[in-house]
Amino acid sequence: MVTSAQLADWLRKAAAEIAAHRDELTALDAAIGDADHGVNMQRGFQAVLARLEASNPVEKDVGAICKEAGLALVSSVGGASGPLYGTFFLRLGGRLGTRNEVSAVELAAAFRAGLEGVRQRGKAEPGEKTMVDALHPAVEALESALSEGQLLRGALRAAEEAARRGTLDTIPLVARKGRASYLGERSRGHQDPGATSAHLVLKAAADALGQE
């Protein structure tokens, strides 16, 4: 089962991953965007941490923790990333509901809801050089691993690896959405910063939530 404390730990680990890779995210965004993805994402997750520190997350239900994270990201992250990441966590929280712990299958369903929220909000599909290219294969891998009987730890590691491969697969793609799409063919050959940050968030999930 995944508890409120573990979800809070996920958010803390995600903030640490984003902070550690801020310059990398900024450099990737400088090539095909506005060179602010790293700074924006770090600011957003610092806002998430501030909300966590303002109260005791153990006393909150799993859905509330994710919804608060989503609201913090929407209000503090600039550009398209704020609404997209905010939507992901808001949908996640809505699906998880008001319980204090959820099963691996319920967590996977929540990740699916978050992915669909991002796809709808960004009107993006796999192969368009966006964060969906990391999230979509990750959710597919998570669901597949659990259906095969793997424990959550292994399933989340499979999801992270799928996200990592999906992120690398954005390099040869031509961007079809967002600021990078203005570059057309010139966007080819660059790793998508949104997919990269999504992979980091999923890596943090595997570190924090995969403890049986």
Residue frames relative to the residue before (quaternion, step in Angstrom):
aa qw qx qy qz dx dy dz
M 1.0000 0.0000 0.0000 0.0000 0.00 0.00 0.00
V 0.3116 -0.7249 0.5861 0.1842 3.57 -1.19 0.63
T 0.2213 -0.8155 0.5294 0.0766 3.55 -0.70 1.13
S 0.6828 -0.4552 0.3734 0.4327 3.54 -1.34 0.15
A 0.6386 0.5339 -0.3289 0.4461 3.58 0.98 -0.81
Q 0.6620 0.4998 -0.3088 0.4653 3.58 1.00 -0.78
L 0.6306 0.5210 -0.3380 0.4655 3.58 1.02 -0.72
A 0.6346 0.5114 -0.3279 0.4777 3.57 1.01 -0.77
D 0.6378 0.5208 -0.3197 0.4689 3.57 1.03 -0.78
W 0.5919 0.5598 -0.3548 0.4587 3.58 1.08 -0.71
L 0.6860 0.4870 -0.2935 0.4540 3.57 0.82 -0.97
R 0.6362 0.5159 -0.3311 0.4685 3.58 1.03 -0.73
K 0.6688 0.4868 -0.2963 0.4776 3.57 0.95 -0.85
A 0.6197 0.5312 -0.3444 0.4640 3.60 1.05 -0.70
A 0.6365 0.5221 -0.3240 0.4661 3.57 0.98 -0.83
A 0.6596 0.5052 -0.3061 0.4647 3.58 0.99 -0.82
E 0.6414 0.5165 -0.3225 0.4667 3.60 0.99 -0.81
I 0.6621 0.5027 -0.3076 0.4629 3.57 0.90 -0.90
A 0.6548 0.5109 -0.3130 0.4607 3.59 0.93 -0.87
A 0.6734 0.5091 -0.2963 0.4468 3.57 0.94 -0.88
H 0.7668 0.3263 -0.1676 0.5268 3.58 1.13 -0.65
R 0.2639 0.8047 -0.5008 0.1788 3.59 1.21 0.34
D 0.6963 0.4756 -0.2893 0.4532 3.58 0.79 -0.96
E 0.6208 0.5343 -0.3383 0.4634 3.58 1.06 -0.73
L 0.6618 0.5008 -0.3053 0.4669 3.58 0.93 -0.90
T 0.6450 0.5189 -0.3157 0.4637 3.56 1.02 -0.79
A 0.6523 0.5119 -0.3133 0.4629 3.58 0.97 -0.85
L 0.6416 0.5086 -0.3271 0.4720 3.60 0.96 -0.80
D 0.6849 0.4820 -0.2829 0.4676 3.57 0.96 -0.86
A 0.5867 0.5785 -0.3702 0.4290 3.58 1.13 -0.58
A 0.6530 0.5389 -0.3155 0.4285 3.58 1.09 -0.70
I 0.8391 0.1214 -0.0287 0.5295 3.60 0.95 -0.78
G 0.7541 0.3444 -0.2019 0.5215 3.59 1.23 0.12
D 0.7461 -0.4066 0.3092 0.4271 3.55 -1.10 -0.80
A 0.4633 -0.7196 0.4143 0.3096 3.58 1.30 0.25
D 0.6184 0.5599 -0.3533 0.4234 3.59 1.06 0.62
H 0.3990 0.7530 -0.4652 0.2395 3.61 1.22 0.01
G 0.6590 0.5163 -0.3193 0.4441 3.59 0.91 -0.84
V 0.6775 0.4847 -0.2852 0.4741 3.56 0.87 -0.96
N 0.6660 0.5123 -0.3052 0.4482 3.56 0.91 -0.91
M 0.6819 0.4827 -0.2932 0.4649 3.57 0.90 -0.90
Q 0.6332 0.5113 -0.3449 0.4677 3.59 0.99 -0.72
R 0.6442 0.5136 -0.3265 0.4632 3.59 0.93 -0.82
G 0.6535 0.5310 -0.3117 0.4403 3.56 0.98 -0.84
F 0.7250 0.4234 -0.2616 0.4761 3.56 0.83 -0.90
Q 0.5598 0.5428 -0.4060 0.4766 3.58 1.19 -0.28
A 0.6277 0.5184 -0.3313 0.4770 3.58 1.08 -0.67
V 0.6054 0.5371 -0.3425 0.4772 3.58 1.11 -0.69
L 0.6594 0.5078 -0.3067 0.4618 3.58 0.91 -0.91
A 0.6303 0.5395 -0.3390 0.4435 3.57 0.99 -0.80
R 0.6503 0.5013 -0.3171 0.4746 3.58 1.02 -0.75
L 0.6354 0.5269 -0.3311 0.4573 3.56 1.01 -0.77
E 0.7030 0.4806 -0.2667 0.4513 3.56 0.91 -0.95
A 0.6130 0.5778 -0.3457 0.4133 3.58 1.19 -0.47
S 0.7891 0.1293 -0.0773 0.5955 3.57 1.23 -0.27
N 0.5400 -0.6017 0.4724 0.3511 3.55 -1.30 0.10
P 0.3153 -0.7955 0.4803 0.1926 3.62 -0.23 1.21
V 0.5618 0.6104 -0.3920 0.3977 3.59 1.15 -0.53
E 0.6763 0.4928 -0.2828 0.4689 3.56 1.14 -0.63
K 0.6490 0.5144 -0.3139 0.4644 3.60 1.27 -0.15
D 0.5080 -0.6229 0.4839 0.3460 3.55 -1.18 0.44
V 0.6833 -0.5234 0.3252 0.3917 3.54 -1.22 0.50
G 0.6492 0.5310 -0.3230 0.4385 3.57 0.99 -0.78
A 0.6531 0.5305 -0.3164 0.4382 3.57 0.96 -0.87
I 0.6250 0.5428 -0.3418 0.4449 3.58 0.99 -0.80
C 0.6970 0.4633 -0.2772 0.4719 3.59 0.88 -0.91
K 0.6408 0.5225 -0.3326 0.4536 3.58 1.01 -0.77
E 0.6464 0.5084 -0.3258 0.4664 3.58 0.97 -0.79
A 0.6175 0.5277 -0.3406 0.4736 3.58 1.06 -0.71
G 0.6539 0.5231 -0.3105 0.4499 3.56 0.94 -0.88
L 0.6647 0.4980 -0.3029 0.4674 3.57 0.93 -0.86
A 0.6349 0.5261 -0.3297 0.4598 3.58 1.03 -0.77
L 0.6721 0.4959 -0.2965 0.4632 3.58 0.96 -0.84
V 0.6336 0.5326 -0.3315 0.4528 3.59 0.96 -0.82
S 0.7460 0.4417 -0.2238 0.4454 3.56 0.90 -0.95
S 0.7915 0.3597 -0.1681 0.4646 3.61 1.13 -0.45
V 0.6745 0.4702 -0.3007 0.4833 3.61 1.17 -0.42
G 0.3603 -0.7600 0.5037 0.1970 3.56 -0.75 1.04
G 0.7624 0.3879 -0.2742 0.4395 3.55 -1.33 0.16
A 0.7688 -0.3489 0.2657 0.4653 3.54 -1.24 -0.51
S 0.5699 0.6454 -0.3821 0.3357 3.59 1.10 -0.58
G 0.6196 0.5722 -0.3464 0.4108 3.58 0.99 -0.77
P 0.7061 0.4376 -0.2766 0.4831 3.61 0.73 -0.96
L 0.6646 0.5128 -0.3152 0.4426 3.60 0.99 -0.76
Y 0.6934 0.4329 -0.2769 0.5051 3.58 0.84 -0.92
G 0.6140 0.5450 -0.3475 0.4530 3.56 1.04 -0.71
T 0.6473 0.5158 -0.3074 0.4696 3.56 0.96 -0.87
F 0.6212 0.5523 -0.3436 0.4370 3.57 0.95 -0.86
F 0.7432 0.4094 -0.2408 0.4713 3.58 0.72 -1.02
L 0.6130 0.5354 -0.3582 0.4575 3.60 1.07 -0.59
R 0.6613 0.4819 -0.3033 0.4883 3.58 0.97 -0.82
L 0.5990 0.5590 -0.3422 0.4600 3.55 1.08 -0.77
G 0.6972 0.4793 -0.2694 0.4601 3.55 0.85 -1.00
G 0.6399 0.5357 -0.3263 0.4439 3.54 1.01 -0.79
R 0.6858 0.4729 -0.2853 0.4739 3.55 1.02 -0.77
L 0.6587 0.5225 -0.3173 0.4386 3.60 1.00 -0.74
G 0.3065 -0.8111 0.4585 0.1949 3.57 1.12 -0.60
T 0.7198 -0.5013 0.3347 0.3443 3.52 -1.35 -0.29
R 0.4435 0.6895 -0.4660 0.3328 3.59 1.11 0.55
N 0.5131 -0.6518 0.4700 0.3016 3.56 -1.28 0.30
E 0.7856 0.0548 -0.0685 0.6125 3.58 1.28 -0.16
V 0.1436 -0.7862 0.5983 0.0578 3.55 -1.17 0.64
S 0.5387 -0.6246 0.4637 0.3235 3.55 -1.25 0.45
A 0.6818 -0.4659 0.3691 0.4264 3.55 -1.32 0.20
V 0.6546 0.5091 -0.3138 0.4625 3.58 0.95 -0.85
E 0.6521 0.5020 -0.3148 0.4729 3.58 0.99 -0.79
L 0.6244 0.5255 -0.3385 0.4684 3.57 1.05 -0.71
A 0.6451 0.5201 -0.3205 0.4589 3.58 0.95 -0.85
A 0.6406 0.5178 -0.3210 0.4674 3.58 1.00 -0.80
A 0.6424 0.5146 -0.3197 0.4693 3.57 1.07 -0.72
F 0.6287 0.5133 -0.3329 0.4800 3.58 1.03 -0.74
R 0.6175 0.5306 -0.3383 0.4719 3.58 1.03 -0.72
A 0.6548 0.5035 -0.3125 0.4691 3.59 0.94 -0.85
G 0.6417 0.5215 -0.3238 0.4597 3.58 1.02 -0.77
L 0.6349 0.5271 -0.3151 0.4688 3.56 1.00 -0.86
E 0.6803 0.4846 -0.3014 0.4599 3.58 0.82 -0.94
G 0.6124 0.5474 -0.3452 0.4541 3.57 1.09 -0.64
V 0.6547 0.5008 -0.3016 0.4793 3.57 0.99 -0.86
R 0.6440 0.5212 -0.3253 0.4559 3.58 0.94 -0.84
Q 0.6831 0.4815 -0.2875 0.4679 3.56 0.92 -0.88
R 0.6752 0.5013 -0.2991 0.4509 3.58 0.89 -0.92
G 0.7757 0.3510 -0.1788 0.4930 3.56 0.90 -0.93
K 0.3047 -0.7657 0.4987 0.2686 3.56 1.35 -0.17
A 0.4524 0.6911 -0.4253 0.3700 3.55 1.04 0.88
E 0.1674 -0.7584 0.6243 0.0836 3.52 -1.21 0.70
P 0.6545 -0.4913 0.3725 0.4377 3.61 -1.17 0.31
G 0.7547 0.3732 -0.2841 0.4587 3.56 -1.04 0.78
E 0.6342 0.5426 -0.3319 0.4395 3.60 1.27 0.05
K 0.5052 -0.6895 0.3957 0.3359 3.58 1.30 0.38
T 0.5006 0.5972 -0.4667 0.4182 3.55 0.63 1.21
M 0.7269 -0.4012 0.3155 0.4595 3.57 -1.29 -0.12
V 0.5260 0.6277 -0.4063 0.4053 3.58 1.23 -0.38
D 0.6244 0.5620 -0.3422 0.4209 3.59 1.08 -0.63
A 0.6633 0.4169 -0.3073 0.5402 3.58 1.26 -0.22
L 0.6906 0.5069 -0.2888 0.4274 3.58 0.87 -0.94
H 0.6639 0.5377 -0.3262 0.4046 3.59 0.84 -0.94
P 0.7115 0.4177 -0.2963 0.4811 3.66 0.67 -0.89
A 0.6004 0.5672 -0.3625 0.4316 3.60 1.10 -0.60
V 0.6757 0.4776 -0.2903 0.4806 3.57 0.89 -0.92
E 0.6281 0.5278 -0.3346 0.4636 3.57 0.99 -0.80
A 0.6777 0.4906 -0.2917 0.4636 3.58 0.92 -0.90
L 0.6297 0.5386 -0.3284 0.4534 3.58 1.01 -0.79
E 0.6805 0.4825 -0.2869 0.4709 3.56 0.86 -0.96
S 0.6622 0.5179 -0.3061 0.4468 3.56 0.93 -0.90
A 0.6697 0.5062 -0.3038 0.4505 3.58 0.88 -0.92
L 0.6650 0.4919 -0.3083 0.4699 3.59 0.95 -0.82
S 0.6486 0.5198 -0.3237 0.4520 3.58 1.01 -0.77
E 0.6660 0.4830 -0.2891 0.4896 3.57 1.22 -0.51
G 0.6109 -0.6049 0.3289 0.3907 3.57 1.27 0.09
Q 0.4147 0.7037 -0.4858 0.3112 3.58 1.20 0.21
L 0.5050 -0.6054 0.5141 0.3380 3.55 -1.23 0.51
L 0.6935 -0.4995 0.3215 0.4076 3.54 -1.24 0.47
R 0.6099 0.5701 -0.3651 0.4119 3.59 0.96 -0.79
G 0.7082 0.4494 -0.2624 0.4772 3.57 0.80 -1.00
A 0.6419 0.5365 -0.3236 0.4421 3.57 1.02 -0.78
L 0.6687 0.4852 -0.3005 0.4765 3.57 1.01 -0.78
R 0.6232 0.5134 -0.3494 0.4754 3.58 1.07 -0.62
A 0.6201 0.5220 -0.3387 0.4778 3.59 1.06 -0.69
A 0.6404 0.5242 -0.3158 0.4641 3.57 1.04 -0.79
E 0.6533 0.5083 -0.3184 0.4621 3.56 0.95 -0.84
E 0.6566 0.5061 -0.3150 0.4622 3.58 0.93 -0.87
A 0.6387 0.5135 -0.3277 0.4701 3.59 1.02 -0.76
A 0.6415 0.5117 -0.3205 0.4732 3.57 1.04 -0.74
R 0.6307 0.5342 -0.3284 0.4572 3.57 1.02 -0.79
R 0.6721 0.4763 -0.2945 0.4844 3.58 0.92 -0.91
G 0.6429 0.5278 -0.3263 0.4492 3.58 0.97 -0.81
T 0.6271 0.5346 -0.3254 0.4638 3.55 1.08 -0.75
L 0.6703 0.4810 -0.2973 0.4805 3.58 0.90 -0.89
D 0.6397 0.5428 -0.3246 0.4368 3.57 1.08 -0.68
T 0.5669 0.5848 -0.4032 0.4174 3.62 1.21 -0.18
I 0.5064 0.6905 -0.4231 0.2961 3.60 1.14 -0.48
P 0.7648 0.3579 -0.2407 0.4786 3.67 0.73 -0.86
L 0.5370 0.6568 -0.4019 0.3445 3.60 1.22 -0.17
V 0.3619 -0.6544 0.6095 0.2632 3.52 -1.34 0.40
A 0.4574 -0.7074 0.4684 0.2663 3.57 -0.77 1.05
R 0.1723 -0.7992 0.5719 0.0680 3.55 -0.96 0.94
K 0.7572 0.2873 -0.1612 0.5640 3.56 1.28 -0.26
G 0.8128 0.3290 -0.2113 0.4318 3.53 -1.30 0.39
R 0.7944 -0.3155 0.2438 0.4582 3.51 -1.39 -0.20
A 0.6419 0.5504 -0.3292 0.4203 3.59 0.98 -0.79
S 0.5948 0.5982 -0.3678 0.3913 3.59 1.11 -0.59
Y 0.5667 0.6053 -0.3829 0.4072 3.59 1.20 -0.45
L 0.6483 0.5413 -0.3108 0.4360 3.57 1.19 -0.53
G 0.2950 -0.7792 0.5064 0.2221 3.58 1.20 -0.35
E 0.8517 -0.0548 0.0693 0.5166 3.56 -0.88 -0.98
R 0.5975 0.5849 -0.3661 0.4085 3.60 1.12 -0.50
S 0.5915 0.5639 -0.3774 0.4356 3.59 1.22 -0.25
R 0.5245 0.6258 -0.4126 0.4037 3.57 1.24 -0.29
G 0.7577 0.3700 -0.2750 0.4619 3.56 -1.06 0.78
H 0.6878 0.4239 -0.2738 0.5218 3.60 1.29 0.08
Q 0.4404 -0.6873 0.5158 0.2600 3.55 -1.00 0.85
D 0.4614 -0.7026 0.4679 0.2730 3.56 -0.87 0.92
P 0.4304 -0.7221 0.4741 0.2619 3.62 -0.75 0.99
G 0.6356 0.5376 -0.3381 0.4390 3.60 1.02 -0.69
A 0.6413 0.4981 -0.3158 0.4908 3.56 1.01 -0.80
T 0.6339 0.5448 -0.3267 0.4412 3.57 1.05 -0.78
S 0.6845 0.4589 -0.2960 0.4830 3.59 0.88 -0.87
A 0.6056 0.5454 -0.3581 0.4555 3.60 1.08 -0.63
H 0.6284 0.5226 -0.3320 0.4709 3.57 1.02 -0.77
L 0.6472 0.5229 -0.3242 0.4501 3.59 0.95 -0.81
V 0.6446 0.5113 -0.3159 0.4724 3.58 1.01 -0.80
L 0.6748 0.4787 -0.2907 0.4806 3.58 1.00 -0.79
K 0.5886 0.5445 -0.3680 0.4708 3.60 1.11 -0.56
A 0.6461 0.5111 -0.3126 0.4730 3.55 1.00 -0.82
A 0.6165 0.5390 -0.3436 0.4597 3.58 1.07 -0.72
A 0.6587 0.5015 -0.3137 0.4650 3.58 0.93 -0.85
D 0.6612 0.5066 -0.3105 0.4581 3.59 1.03 -0.71
A 0.7763 0.3985 -0.1858 0.4517 3.56 0.94 -0.90
L 0.7790 0.3875 -0.1802 0.4587 3.56 0.96 -0.86
G 0.6521 0.5570 -0.3153 0.4064 3.57 1.17 -0.39
Q 0.4517 0.6746 -0.4663 0.3514 3.56 0.97 0.78
E 0.2368 -0.7949 0.5452 0.1215 3.56 -0.37 1.25
